[in-house]
Amino acid sequence: MDMNFSDHELERYSRHILLPQVGAIGQARLREASVLVVGAGGLGAPLLQQLAASGIGRIGIMDDDRVDLSNLQRQVLYGTDDSGAFKAEVATKRLKALNPLVTVSPHPLRATGTTLDALVPQYDLVCDGTDNVATRLAVSDACVRHGRSLVSGAVQGFSGQLAVFRPQKGGPCYRCLFPEAAQTEAPNCGMSGVLGAATGVMGSLMAVEVMREVIGLEGTDQTRVSLWDALSGTMESFVLKRDPACQIHHDERVPGCHSPCS
């Protein structure tokens, strides 16, 4: 691990380095890490800002959507003049301006089994901030196939959900949490509405979980699902175990996987 920091880095990241739980070693780990963020919307926008500011060395942005005026109530990376532009490309420009020390790669692609199989192995860790069940299942399955931790966040209305899945360590996946997900479709924010600031809270919490994973902070050995209610201002959590009936963990091969899956 390269422990040499420039004067610029020492000044920029000084508040991290002062924390005994982070220090120079933790900041070096952040600098060496690579994170793929799937979805650059309400959750992805604040998440991406925090990852870039914290010094994650390489960030990938996977999103094929374009900026729309209805996004701007919560997607804080974008401005009115960005309407019609690809989110991945606008976000890349903004993150490079925020922290020129990090590498940012736009991937204006739809998240499918094929595109995820091409991108997920290129990154150490994956974040899912998408707003539909089919994409969430595809992202989770790709992380199982390629042995990557998945930081998953969601917001609906005033409620938020957060979990970190570690299938490569024998932990559960998104299908273990929602075994009937493939047969259902939760309403997205365009159908039911969402509190803009709630996405900022959950996106920032996702960034905290990324940093906990990368630095190796205490408490990353189990999957804890957290449920936050903005109306009551409360958060509850529970530990999730792998579902022994979840077929994705037993399949040697699944559609779109080109090598034996662990």
C-alpha positions in Angstrom: 0.0 0.0 0.0 1.3 3.4 -1.0 1.5 5.5 2.2 3.0 8.6 0.5 0.7 11.6 0.4 1.3 14.9 -1.4 0.9 18.2 0.5 -2.3 18.7 -1.4 -3.7 15.3 -0.2 -2.6 15.9 3.4 -4.5 19.2 3.4 -7.6 17.9 1.6 -8.0 14.8 3.7 -6.6 16.1 7.0 -10.0 15.8 8.8 -10.1 12.1 7.9 -6.5 11.4 8.8 -7.0 13.0 12.2 -9.6 10.3 13.0 -7.8 7.4 14.8 -10.2 4.9 13.1 -9.2 6.2 9.7 -5.7 7.7 9.9 -3.2 7.5 7.0 -3.8 3.8 6.5 -7.5 4.2 6.1 -7.1 7.2 3.7 -4.6 5.2 1.6 -7.2 2.4 1.4 -9.8 4.9 0.2 -7.4 6.1 -2.4 -6.7 2.6 -3.7 -10.4 1.6 -3.8 -12.7 1.4 -6.8 -16.5 1.7 -6.5 -19.2 1.3 -9.2 -22.4 3.3 -8.5 -25.4 2.0 -10.4 -28.0 4.8 -10.6 -27.0 8.5 -10.5 -30.4 9.7 -9.3 -31.7 10.8 -5.9 -29.5 8.3 -4.0 -26.6 8.2 -6.4 -26.2 12.0 -6.6 -25.3 12.6 -2.8 -23.5 9.2 -2.7 -21.2 10.2 -5.6 -20.5 13.6 -4.1 -19.4 12.0 -0.8 -17.3 9.3 -2.4 -15.4 11.8 -4.5 -14.9 14.2 -1.6 -13.7 11.3 0.6 -11.0 10.4 -1.9 -12.2 7.1 -3.3 -9.6 6.5 -6.0 -11.7 5.3 -8.9 -15.5 5.8 -9.3 -17.7 4.4 -12.0 -21.1 5.8 -12.8 -23.6 3.5 -14.5 -26.8 5.2 -15.6 -28.4 5.6 -19.1 -30.9 8.2 -18.0 -30.9 11.9 -18.9 -31.5 14.8 -16.5 -35.1 16.0 -16.3 -36.6 19.0 -14.5 -38.6 16.7 -12.2 -35.3 15.2 -11.0 -33.9 18.5 -9.6 -36.0 18.4 -6.3 -33.6 15.7 -5.1 -30.8 15.0 -7.5 -28.4 17.6 -6.2 -25.6 17.0 -8.7 -27.5 18.6 -11.6 -28.8 22.0 -12.5 -31.6 23.4 -14.7 -29.2 23.9 -17.6 -28.3 20.2 -17.5 -31.8 19.1 -18.7 -31.6 16.5 -21.5 -27.9 15.6 -20.8 -26.8 12.1 -19.7 -26.6 12.0 -15.9 -23.4 9.9 -16.0 -21.6 12.5 -18.1 -22.8 15.5 -16.1 -22.0 13.8 -12.8 -18.5 12.9 -14.0 -17.8 16.6 -14.8 -19.1 17.7 -11.4 -17.1 15.1 -9.5 -13.9 16.0 -11.3 -14.4 19.6 -10.3 -15.1 18.6 -6.7 -12.0 16.5 -6.4 -9.5 16.3 -9.4 -7.5 13.7 -7.5 -10.0 10.9 -8.2 -10.6 9.1 -11.4 -14.3 9.1 -12.6 -15.6 7.0 -15.5 -19.1 7.5 -17.0 -20.9 4.4 -18.2 -24.1 5.7 -19.8 -25.5 2.1 -20.1 -28.6 0.4 -19.0 -27.9 -2.1 -16.2 -28.6 -5.6 -17.6 -27.0 -8.9 -16.9 -24.6 -8.5 -19.8 -23.5 -4.9 -19.1 -23.2 -5.6 -15.4 -21.1 -8.7 -16.1 -18.7 -6.5 -18.1 -18.4 -3.7 -15.4 -18.8 -5.3 -12.0 -15.5 -7.3 -12.1 -13.7 -4.0 -12.8 -14.5 -2.6 -9.4 -13.9 -3.6 -5.8 -17.4 -2.7 -4.6 -20.8 -1.9 -6.0 -23.6 0.5 -4.9 -27.2 0.3 -6.0 -29.3 3.4 -5.9 -31.8 2.4 -8.7 -35.5 2.6 -8.4 -37.0 -0.6 -9.9 -37.0 -4.2 -8.7 -35.8 -5.8 -12.0 -32.6 -3.7 -12.0 -32.0 -4.3 -8.3 -32.2 -8.0 -8.9 -29.8 -7.8 -11.8 -27.3 -5.8 -9.8 -27.5 -8.2 -6.8 -27.1 -11.3 -9.0 -24.1 -9.8 -10.7 -22.5 -9.2 -7.3 -23.1 -12.8 -6.4 -21.6 -14.1 -9.6 -18.5 -11.9 -9.3 -18.0 -12.0 -5.5 -18.5 -8.3 -4.8 -20.0 -6.5 -1.8 -23.1 -4.6 -2.6 -24.2 -1.4 -0.7 -28.0 -1.2 -1.4 -30.1 1.9 -0.6 -33.8 2.7 -1.3 -36.2 5.5 -0.5 -40.0 5.5 -1.0 -42.0 8.5 0.3 -40.6 9.3 3.7 -39.0 5.8 4.3 -35.5 4.7 3.6 -33.8 1.3 3.6 -30.1 0.4 3.7 -28.2 -2.8 3.7 -24.7 -4.2 2.8 -24.7 -7.6 1.1 -21.5 -9.7 1.2 -22.2 -12.9 -0.8 -18.5 -13.6 -1.3 -18.3 -14.0 2.5 -21.2 -16.4 2.8 -23.7 -13.6 3.5 -27.2 -13.1 2.0 -28.1 -11.2 -1.2 -31.0 -9.0 -2.2 -33.1 -12.0 -3.2 -32.7 -13.4 0.4 -34.3 -10.2 1.7 -37.1 -10.1 -0.9 -37.6 -13.7 -2.1 -40.8 -12.7 -4.0 -39.3 -9.6 -5.5 -39.3 -10.9 -9.0 -43.1 -11.3 -8.9 -43.7 -7.8 -7.6 -43.0 -4.2 -8.6 -42.8 -1.5 -6.0 -44.0 2.0 -7.1 -41.2 4.3 -8.0 -41.0 8.0 -6.9 -42.6 9.1 -10.2 -45.7 7.2 -9.1 -45.8 7.7 -5.3 -43.6 10.7 -4.6 -40.5 11.1 -2.5 -39.1 13.6 0.1 -36.1 15.0 -1.6 -34.0 15.5 1.5 -34.7 11.8 2.5 -32.7 10.7 -0.6 -29.8 12.9 0.6 -29.8 11.2 4.0 -29.9 7.7 2.6 -27.3 8.5 -0.1 -24.9 9.8 2.6 -25.5 6.7 4.7 -24.6 4.6 1.7 -21.3 6.5 1.4 -20.6 5.8 5.1 -21.1 2.1 4.5 -18.8 2.2 1.5 -16.1 3.8 3.7 -16.7 1.3 6.5 -16.2 -1.5 4.0 -13.1 -0.1 2.4 -11.4 1.0 5.6 -12.4 -2.2 7.4 -14.2 -0.6 10.4 -15.7 -2.7 13.1 -19.1 -4.3 12.5 -18.7 -5.3 8.9 -19.0 -9.0 9.5 -22.8 -9.3 9.3 -25.6 -8.1 7.1 -27.7 -5.5 8.9 -30.8 -4.1 7.3 -31.7 -0.6 8.5 -35.1 1.0 8.1 -35.4 4.8 8.6 -38.6 6.7 8.9 -38.3 10.5 8.2 -41.7 11.2 9.6 -40.9 9.8 13.1 -37.2 10.5 12.9 -36.4 6.9 14.0 -34.3 4.1 12.6 -34.6 0.4 13.3 -32.4 -2.5 12.1 -32.2 -6.3 12.1 -29.7 -8.9 11.1 -30.3 -10.8 7.9 -29.0 -14.3 7.3 -28.6 -16.1 3.9 -31.8 -17.8 2.8 -30.9 -21.5 2.3 -33.7 -21.7 -0.4 -32.2 -18.8 -2.4 -31.3 -20.5 -5.7 -28.8 -17.8 -6.9 -26.3 -19.1 -4.3 -26.6 -22.7 -5.5 -26.4 -22.2 -9.2 -23.0 -23.0 -10.7 -24.0 -20.8 -13.7 -26.7 -18.3 -14.1 -27.8 -16.4 -17.3 -25.2 -14.0 -18.3 -22.4 -15.5 -16.3 -19.4 -16.7 -18.4 -17.4 -18.4 -15.7 -18.2 -20.7 -12.8 -19.9 -18.7 -10.1 -18.9 -18.9 -6.4 
